[in-house]
Amino acid sequence: MDELAQAQASLGRSIDRARAGEDPQLAGIVREKGEQMVGLLFGLLRMSRSYAPDNPALNQPIAELTGAISRLVGMLGALNLVAVEEQVYLNEIRVRTPQQGKDGRSLSAELAPHSTGGLAFTSAPSEQQVRALLQCLHTKPPPERQRAALRQALVARGVDNIEPAVMHRLKTTGEAEKAAEKVDAKTVVTRGVELVEETWNGVAEGRRMNILPLRRVVTDLLELHPGYDQLWWNPPGGTQHGLHCFRVCQYALLLAEGASLSVGLRQDLGVAALLHDIGVARAGGGDPHIRAGSLTLLQQPGFHEGKVRRVLAAFDHHRQIVETVGGRSTLFGRILHIADDYDNLVRSGVSPSIAIGSISGGAGIRYDPVLFQAFINRMGKYPPGTLLKLADGRIVRTLSTVRSVETFAQPRSMVVRGADGKPPTVAIPVDLAQDVKIESVFMPS
């Protein structure tokens, strides 16, 4: 393959990944409104060099900018504006940049003196706060810790809802290829859990959700593979709700793989899994959260298949496969019912292998028997997290899902306690397929 063909293939893969990680209608709205916001901000930065902050000439453009930001905050919640070289991104969606002036300065160049690569808006600023932002950006920064100084100056002027962001740079071709080849598992878990919590808090405060970053997490999970060994890691400080939703997403994607669902359906399913309990943020636990979650998802902008699937998944994720009232549950609802109940059992302290057995009796009554079999086929006899006692006295924790038919009951694992009863000082992996005898499932006292 020649260099041009390789470049075209690489570009095609990048575009496919970008499309897979976006909700098309919402992304289009973000681009359109984001372009307006960025153009107004860029124009004000240039215009305000020639005017005092309280000059009436700035009244109309400042009012237009605050209005644009307010509309976007109402739609997306927090706004993360990133300017890198000549490009600008709003909540990870690239927007068309305003035309540069005769001096060739871009938005990135306007922010660079303060070692700032963007601005995070946690809520819509007032017109007075925008004037204070312009004044701070036009003040000569100190020789060191410029971004910290900008943050302090903003807070001193009553601007506590605009946060200067770190500087970014575009990856070189080699760096981009390496990043695409290797997604860091722990980063994916941490980011996924944090985004679930941010979304939860935003809904609790009455803001609309931003679906796009959640789709990016699902894209990374699919690219890395949802059963990847290093994903079975709990980040320090991760909340129970965030971890539960992330794990349900993993289990659902593994089940979808076993059921041979398309990549597009897996994308929608992953986002639905991350949001399946979003109603708790408004209505608390129990039955009310089902209706609240469905209504919350229904209020998102646009109308498309992905949105409908999310709404129905939230409505159905506690329903039995067939109920006297309401008929048959939807596909996503049946998948999430299995994943949700399984994780709730494991989170309550039940061994993963025992949890599988505990809910197996509901196959055909509570759970779709075909989907439940697909779940077992991917999770194996000893799902990730199962503690096993080996014949030599060691205790191991399983890490892998099913790799092949032959290794259904022989996952990879890690030693958590040696034969002497002490935890190891270094990581000791154990592949149970390598002539290692399992004595029993270990239940801690």
C-alpha positions as CSV (number, residue, x, y, z in Angstrom):
1,M,0.0,0.0,0.0
2,D,1.5,3.4,-1.0
3,E,1.7,6.4,1.3
4,L,-1.4,8.1,-0.2
5,A,-3.5,4.9,0.2
6,Q,-2.2,4.5,3.8
7,A,-3.1,8.1,4.6
8,Q,-6.6,7.7,3.1
9,A,-7.2,4.5,5.1
10,S,-6.0,6.2,8.3
11,L,-8.3,9.2,7.6
12,G,-11.2,6.9,6.9
13,R,-10.7,5.1,10.3
14,S,-10.5,8.4,12.1
15,I,-13.7,9.6,10.5
16,D,-15.5,6.4,11.3
17,R,-14.4,6.6,15.0
18,A,-15.6,10.2,15.1
19,R,-19.0,9.4,13.6
20,A,-19.4,6.4,16.0
21,G,-18.7,8.7,19.0
22,E,-21.3,11.4,18.1
23,D,-25.0,11.8,18.4
24,P,-25.3,13.3,14.9
25,Q,-28.2,15.7,15.6
26,L,-26.8,17.0,18.8
27,A,-23.3,17.3,17.3
28,G,-24.8,19.4,14.5
29,I,-26.4,21.7,17.1
30,V,-23.2,22.0,19.0
31,R,-21.3,22.9,15.8
32,E,-23.8,25.6,14.8
33,K,-24.3,27.2,18.1
34,G,-20.6,26.7,19.1
35,E,-19.5,28.5,16.0
36,Q,-21.7,31.5,16.9
37,M,-20.3,31.5,20.5
38,V,-16.7,31.2,19.4
39,G,-17.0,33.9,16.8
40,L,-18.6,36.3,19.3
41,L,-15.9,35.6,21.9
42,F,-13.1,36.0,19.5
43,G,-14.5,39.3,18.1
44,L,-15.0,40.6,21.6
45,L,-11.4,39.8,22.6
46,R,-10.1,41.8,19.7
47,M,-12.6,44.6,20.0
48,S,-12.2,45.1,23.7
49,R,-8.5,46.0,23.2
50,S,-9.6,49.4,22.0
51,Y,-12.4,50.0,24.5
52,A,-12.7,50.3,28.3
53,P,-14.7,47.3,29.8
54,D,-17.7,49.6,30.6
55,N,-17.8,51.2,27.1
56,P,-21.3,51.2,25.7
57,A,-19.9,50.0,22.4
58,L,-19.4,46.6,23.9
59,N,-23.0,46.3,25.2
60,Q,-24.6,44.5,22.3
61,P,-21.8,42.0,21.5
62,I,-21.5,41.1,25.2
63,A,-25.3,40.6,25.4
64,E,-25.1,38.4,22.3
65,L,-22.3,36.3,23.7
66,T,-24.0,35.8,27.1
67,G,-27.1,34.8,25.3
68,A,-25.3,32.3,23.1
69,I,-23.5,30.8,26.1
70,S,-26.7,30.6,28.1
71,R,-28.4,28.6,25.3
72,L,-25.6,26.2,25.1
73,V,-25.4,25.7,28.9
74,G,-29.1,25.0,29.0
75,M,-28.6,22.4,26.3
76,L,-25.4,20.8,27.4
77,G,-24.7,21.7,31.0
78,A,-21.0,22.7,31.5
79,L,-19.2,23.9,28.4
80,N,-15.5,23.0,27.7
81,L,-14.0,25.3,25.1
82,V,-10.6,24.2,23.9
83,A,-8.4,26.2,21.5
84,V,-5.4,24.4,20.0
85,E,-3.3,26.0,17.3
86,E,-5.9,27.0,14.6
87,Q,-8.6,24.7,15.8
88,V,-11.4,25.1,18.4
89,Y,-13.4,22.3,20.1
90,L,-16.6,22.7,22.2
91,N,-17.3,19.7,24.4
92,E,-15.1,17.6,22.1
93,I,-16.9,18.7,18.9
94,R,-14.8,20.6,16.5
95,V,-16.4,23.9,15.4
96,R,-15.5,26.2,12.5
97,T,-13.1,28.8,13.7
98,P,-13.6,32.6,13.1
99,Q,-11.5,34.3,10.4
100,Q,-8.2,35.6,11.8
101,G,-7.3,39.2,11.7
102,K,-4.5,40.9,9.8
103,D,-2.1,40.0,12.6
104,G,-2.9,36.3,12.1
105,R,-3.8,35.8,15.8
106,S,-6.2,32.9,16.5
107,L,-8.3,32.3,19.6
108,S,-5.5,30.1,20.8
109,A,-3.0,32.9,20.5
110,E,-5.3,35.3,22.4
111,L,-5.3,32.9,25.4
112,A,-1.7,31.8,25.2
113,P,-0.1,34.6,27.2
114,H,-1.9,33.3,30.2
115,S,-0.8,29.7,29.6
116,T,-4.4,29.0,29.0
117,G,-5.7,26.6,26.3
118,G,-9.4,27.1,26.7
119,L,-12.2,28.1,29.1
120,A,-14.7,25.9,31.0
121,F,-18.1,27.5,31.7
122,T,-19.8,25.7,34.6
123,S,-22.8,28.0,34.3
124,A,-23.9,30.9,32.1
125,P,-22.0,34.1,33.0
126,S,-23.6,37.4,33.5
127,E,-22.7,40.4,31.3
128,Q,-20.7,41.8,34.2
129,Q,-18.7,38.6,34.5
130,V,-18.0,38.6,30.7
131,R,-16.6,42.2,31.1
132,A,-14.4,41.0,34.0
133,L,-13.2,38.1,31.8
134,L,-12.2,40.4,29.0
135,Q,-10.4,42.7,31.4
136,C,-8.5,39.9,33.0
137,L,-7.4,38.5,29.6
138,H,-6.1,41.9,28.5
139,T,-4.1,42.4,31.7
140,K,-0.4,41.6,31.3
141,P,0.3,38.2,33.0
142,P,3.0,37.7,35.6
143,P,6.3,35.9,34.5
144,E,5.3,32.6,36.2
145,R,2.1,30.6,36.9
146,Q,0.1,32.7,34.5
147,R,-3.0,30.4,34.4
148,A,-3.2,30.3,38.2
149,A,-2.9,34.1,38.3
150,L,-5.7,34.4,35.7
151,R,-7.9,32.1,37.8
152,Q,-7.3,34.2,40.9
153,A,-8.0,37.4,39.1
154,L,-11.3,36.1,37.8
155,V,-12.4,34.9,41.3
156,A,-11.4,38.3,42.8
157,R,-13.8,39.9,40.3
158,G,-16.6,37.6,41.2
159,V,-16.2,35.2,38.3
160,D,-16.3,31.8,39.8
161,N,-18.0,30.0,36.9
162,I,-15.3,30.4,34.3
163,E,-12.2,28.2,34.7
164,P,-9.0,28.6,32.6
165,A,-8.0,25.3,31.0
166,V,-4.5,23.9,30.4
167,M,-2.8,24.4,27.1
168,H,-3.0,21.7,24.4
169,R,-1.2,20.9,21.3
170,L,-2.0,18.7,18.3
171,K,-0.4,15.3,18.2
172,T,2.1,14.5,15.5
173,T,1.2,11.7,13.1
174,G,3.2,9.1,15.1
175,E,1.7,10.2,18.4
176,A,-1.8,10.0,17.0
177,E,-1.3,6.5,15.6
178,K,0.1,5.3,19.0
179,A,-2.8,6.9,20.8
180,A,-5.3,5.1,18.5
181,E,-3.5,1.8,19.0
182,K,-3.3,2.0,22.8
183,V,-6.2,3.4,24.8
184,D,-5.2,3.5,28.5
185,A,-7.7,1.2,30.3
186,K,-7.5,3.0,33.7
187,T,-8.1,6.4,32.1
188,V,-11.2,5.0,30.3
189,V,-12.6,3.7,33.7
190,T,-11.8,6.9,35.6
191,R,-13.2,9.1,32.8
192,G,-16.4,7.0,32.5
193,V,-17.1,7.0,36.2
194,E,-16.5,10.8,36.4
195,L,-18.7,11.6,33.4
196,V,-21.6,9.5,34.9
197,E,-21.3,11.5,38.1
198,E,-21.1,14.9,36.3
199,T,-24.2,13.9,34.3
200,W,-26.0,12.8,37.5
201,N,-25.1,16.2,39.2
202,G,-26.2,18.2,36.2
203,V,-29.6,16.5,36.0
204,A,-30.1,16.9,39.7
205,E,-29.4,20.6,39.2
206,G,-31.9,20.8,36.4
207,R,-29.4,21.1,33.5
208,R,-29.7,19.1,30.2
209,M,-27.3,16.3,29.6
210,N,-24.4,16.3,27.2
211,I,-24.5,12.8,25.6
212,L,-21.4,13.3,23.4
213,P,-18.6,12.6,26.0
214,L,-20.5,9.5,27.2
215,R,-20.5,8.2,23.6
216,R,-16.7,8.8,23.5
217,V,-16.3,6.6,26.5
218,V,-18.3,3.8,24.8
219,T,-16.2,4.2,21.7
220,D,-13.0,3.7,23.8
221,L,-14.5,0.7,25.5
222,L,-15.4,-0.9,22.2
223,E,-12.0,-0.1,20.7
224,L,-10.2,-1.5,23.8
225,H,-12.8,-4.3,24.2
226,P,-15.2,-4.2,27.2
227,G,-13.7,-7.4,28.7
228,Y,-10.1,-6.2,28.7
229,D,-8.3,-7.4,31.8
230,Q,-7.2,-4.0,33.1
231,L,-10.7,-2.5,32.9
232,W,-11.7,-4.5,36.0
233,W,-10.2,-1.8,38.2
234,N,-11.9,0.5,40.6
235,P,-10.5,4.1,40.6
236,P,-9.8,5.7,44.0
237,G,-12.7,7.9,45.0
238,G,-15.1,6.4,42.4
239,T,-18.7,6.6,43.7
240,Q,-20.9,3.6,43.9
241,H,-23.3,5.0,41.4
242,G,-20.6,5.9,38.9
243,L,-19.0,2.5,39.2
244,H,-22.3,0.7,39.0
245,C,-23.3,2.4,35.7
246,F,-19.9,1.9,34.2
247,R,-19.9,-1.8,35.1
248,V,-23.5,-2.2,33.7
249,C,-22.2,-0.7,30.5
250,Q,-19.3,-3.2,30.3
251,Y,-21.6,-6.2,31.0
252,A,-24.1,-4.9,28.5
253,L,-21.5,-4.5,25.8
254,L,-20.1,-8.0,26.5
255,L,-23.6,-9.4,26.2
256,A,-24.2,-7.5,23.0
257,E,-21.0,-9.0,21.6
258,G,-22.2,-12.4,22.5
259,A,-25.5,-11.6,20.8
260,S,-23.7,-10.3,17.7
261,L,-25.3,-6.9,17.7
262,S,-24.0,-4.3,15.2
263,V,-21.5,-1.7,16.2
264,G,-24.1,1.0,15.9
265,L,-26.4,-0.8,18.3
266,R,-23.6,-1.4,20.7
267,Q,-22.8,2.3,20.7
268,D,-26.4,3.2,21.6
269,L,-26.6,0.4,24.1
270,G,-23.5,1.6,25.9
271,V,-24.8,5.1,26.3
272,A,-28.2,3.8,27.5
273,A,-26.3,1.6,30.0
274,L,-24.4,4.6,31.4
275,L,-27.6,6.5,31.8
276,H,-30.0,3.7,32.8
277,D,-30.3,5.0,36.4
278,I,-30.3,8.7,35.6
279,G,-33.9,9.0,37.0
280,V,-32.6,8.5,40.5
281,A,-31.0,11.9,40.3
282,R,-34.4,13.5,40.2
283,A,-36.8,11.0,41.8
284,G,-34.6,8.9,44.1
285,G,-34.7,5.1,44.1
286,G,-37.6,2.7,43.6
287,D,-40.3,2.8,40.9
288,P,-40.4,6.6,40.5
289,H,-36.8,6.7,39.0
290,I,-38.0,4.7,36.0
291,R,-40.5,7.3,34.8
292,A,-38.2,10.2,35.8
293,G,-35.3,8.7,33.9
294,S,-37.4,8.1,30.8
295,L,-38.7,11.7,30.9
296,T,-35.2,13.1,31.4
297,L,-33.9,11.3,28.3
298,L,-37.0,12.3,26.3
299,Q,-36.3,15.9,27.0
300,Q,-33.0,15.8,25.1
301,P,-32.9,17.8,21.8
302,G,-33.6,16.1,18.5
303,F,-35.6,13.0,17.7
304,H,-33.7,9.9,16.3
305,E,-33.4,6.2,16.9
306,G,-30.6,6.5,19.4
307,K,-32.7,8.7,21.6
308,V,-35.7,6.5,21.4
309,R,-33.6,3.4,22.3
310,R,-32.3,5.2,25.4
311,V,-35.7,6.3,26.6
312,L,-37.1,2.7,26.2
313,A,-34.0,1.2,27.8
314,A,-34.5,3.4,30.9
315,F,-38.2,2.5,31.0
316,D,-37.7,-1.2,30.6
317,H,-34.5,-2.0,32.5
318,H,-36.3,-3.4,35.6
319,R,-39.1,-5.2,33.7
320,Q,-39.4,-8.9,33.3
321,I,-39.1,-10.3,29.8
322,V,-42.9,-10.6,29.5
323,E,-45.4,-8.9,31.8
324,T,-49.1,-9.3,32.0
325,V,-49.4,-5.5,31.5
326,G,-47.2,-3.9,29.0
327,G,-46.2,-6.9,26.9
328,R,-42.6,-7.8,25.9
329,S,-39.7,-5.7,27.1
330,T,-37.5,-4.0,24.4
331,L,-34.1,-5.5,23.4
332,F,-32.0,-2.9,25.3
333,G,-34.3,-3.3,28.3
334,R,-33.8,-7.0,28.4
335,I,-30.0,-6.7,28.1
336,L,-29.8,-4.0,30.9
337,H,-32.1,-6.0,33.2
338,I,-29.5,-8.9,33.2
339,A,-26.5,-6.6,33.5
340,D,-28.1,-4.4,36.2
341,D,-29.3,-7.3,38.4
342,Y,-26.0,-9.1,38.1
343,D,-23.9,-6.0,39.1
344,N,-26.2,-5.3,42.0
345,L,-25.6,-8.8,43.3
346,V,-21.9,-8.6,42.9
347,R,-21.8,-5.1,44.5
348,S,-23.7,-6.5,47.5
349,G,-20.8,-8.9,48.2
350,V,-21.9,-12.0,46.3
351,S,-19.1,-13.8,44.4
352,P,-19.5,-13.2,40.6
353,S,-19.6,-16.9,39.9
354,I,-22.4,-17.4,42.5
355,A,-24.2,-14.3,41.2
356,I,-24.5,-15.9,37.7
357,G,-26.0,-19.0,39.3
358,S,-28.3,-17.0,41.5
359,I,-30.0,-15.2,38.6
360,S,-30.0,-18.2,36.2
361,G,-33.2,-19.5,37.8
362,G,-35.0,-16.4,36.4
363,A,-34.1,-17.2,32.8
364,G,-37.3,-17.5,30.8
365,I,-39.3,-15.8,33.5
366,R,-37.5,-12.6,34.5
367,Y,-34.7,-12.7,31.9
368,D,-34.6,-13.4,28.2
369,P,-33.1,-17.0,28.2
370,V,-31.3,-16.5,24.9
371,L,-29.7,-13.3,26.0
372,F,-28.9,-14.8,29.4
373,Q,-27.1,-17.6,27.7
374,A,-25.1,-15.1,25.6
375,F,-24.1,-13.4,28.8
376,I,-22.9,-16.6,30.4
377,N,-21.0,-17.5,27.2
378,R,-19.0,-14.2,27.5
379,M,-18.6,-14.1,31.2
380,G,-17.5,-17.7,31.7
381,K,-17.7,-20.0,34.7
382,Y,-15.6,-17.7,36.8
383,P,-16.4,-14.1,35.8
384,P,-13.9,-11.2,36.5
385,G,-13.6,-10.6,40.2
386,T,-14.2,-14.2,41.3
387,L,-11.9,-15.3,44.1
388,L,-10.6,-18.8,43.6
389,K,-8.6,-21.1,45.9
390,L,-6.0,-23.1,44.0
391,A,-4.8,-26.6,44.8
392,D,-1.4,-25.2,45.9
393,G,-3.1,-22.9,48.5
394,R,-2.9,-19.6,46.7
395,I,-5.9,-17.3,46.3
396,V,-6.4,-15.6,43.0
397,R,-8.8,-13.1,41.6
398,T,-10.0,-13.7,38.0
399,L,-9.5,-10.9,35.4
400,S,-10.6,-12.1,32.0
401,T,-13.8,-13.0,30.3
402,V,-14.1,-16.0,28.0
403,R,-11.3,-16.2,25.5
404,S,-12.3,-19.5,23.8
405,V,-14.6,-22.4,24.2
406,E,-11.6,-24.4,25.6
407,T,-10.9,-21.8,28.3
408,F,-14.5,-21.2,29.4
409,A,-13.6,-22.2,33.0
410,Q,-10.0,-21.1,32.8
411,P,-9.6,-17.3,32.9
412,R,-6.5,-15.3,33.5
413,S,-6.1,-14.2,37.1
414,M,-3.9,-12.4,39.6
415,V,-2.6,-13.7,43.0
416,V,-4.1,-11.8,45.9
417,R,-2.7,-14.2,48.6
418,G,0.2,-16.6,48.5
419,A,0.3,-20.2,49.8
420,D,1.8,-18.7,53.0
421,G,-1.4,-16.6,53.5
422,K,0.4,-13.3,52.8
423,P,-0.4,-10.9,49.9
424,P,2.4,-10.8,47.3
425,T,4.7,-7.8,47.1
426,V,4.7,-7.8,43.3
427,A,2.0,-8.6,40.7
428,I,1.9,-12.3,40.0
429,P,-0.4,-13.2,37.0
430,V,-1.7,-16.7,36.7
431,D,-3.3,-18.2,33.6
432,L,-5.6,-20.9,34.8
433,A,-5.4,-22.5,31.4
434,Q,-1.8,-23.5,32.1
435,D,-2.3,-26.7,34.0
436,V,-3.4,-24.9,37.2
437,K,-5.8,-26.8,39.3
438,I,-8.8,-24.9,40.9
439,E,-9.9,-26.3,44.3
440,S,-12.9,-24.1,44.9
441,V,-14.5,-20.7,44.8
442,F,-13.1,-18.8,47.8
443,M,-15.5,-17.0,50.1
444,P,-13.8,-14.5,52.4
445,S,-15.0,-14.8,56.0
